[in-house]
Amino acid sequence: MSEYKPLLNLLDTEIGFIVRIIGNKNAGNMIAEELADVAIFLMGIAEIEGIDLGTEILKKVEKNNEQNVKKIIPSKLETGF
């Protein structure tokens, strides 16, 4: 876990920034950029671990759908990426 500490600290910072700006009418494209940063960090960790993140996301969405959680998942996620 210690090898991930710098990445996890950056990820925490990015998520914190999203929390602060989400819903702000003046945020413009900032939320999209910060979400992209989070995705980049997650893909980096997945790559280090040898995980195909895209495949795992699709499997998780399918599992959530099977567990009838789709009520809380936006419809865009249900169709995949």
Backbone hydrogen bonds, N-H to C=O, Kabsch-Sander energy under -0.5 kcal/mol:
donor,donor_aa,acceptor,acceptor_aa,energy
4,Y,1,M,-1.5
5,K,1,M,-0.6
5,K,2,S,-0.8
8,L,4,Y,-3.3
9,N,5,K,-2.4
10,L,6,P,-2.0
11,L,7,L,-2.6
12,D,8,L,-2.5
13,T,9,N,-2.0
14,E,10,L,-2.5
15,I,11,L,-2.6
16,G,12,D,-2.4
17,F,13,T,-2.0
18,I,14,E,-2.1
19,V,15,I,-2.5
20,R,16,G,-1.9
21,I,17,F,-1.9
22,I,18,I,-2.4
24,N,21,I,-2.4
25,K,23,G,-0.6
27,A,24,N,-2.0
30,M,27,A,-2.6
31,I,28,G,-0.6
33,E,29,N,-2.3
34,E,30,M,-2.5
35,L,31,I,-2.7
36,A,32,A,-2.2
37,D,33,E,-2.1
38,V,34,E,-2.3
39,A,35,L,-2.5
40,I,36,A,-2.5
41,F,37,D,-2.3
42,L,38,V,-2.6
43,M,39,A,-2.7
44,G,40,I,-2.1
45,I,41,F,-2.2
46,A,42,L,-2.5
47,E,43,M,-2.5
48,I,44,G,-2.2
49,E,45,I,-2.0
50,G,46,A,-0.7
50,G,47,E,-0.9
51,I,46,A,-3.2
53,L,51,I,-1.2
56,E,52,D,-2.3
57,I,53,L,-2.6
58,L,54,G,-2.1
59,K,55,T,-2.3
60,K,56,E,-2.3
61,V,57,I,-2.6
62,E,58,L,-2.2
63,K,59,K,-2.4
64,N,60,K,-2.9
65,N,61,V,-2.5
66,E,62,E,-2.3
67,Q,63,K,-1.5
68,N,65,N,-1.6
69,V,64,N,-2.6
72,I,69,V,-2.5
73,I,70,K,-0.7
77,L,74,P,-1.4
78,E,74,P,-0.9
79,T,75,S,-0.9
80,G,77,L,-1.1
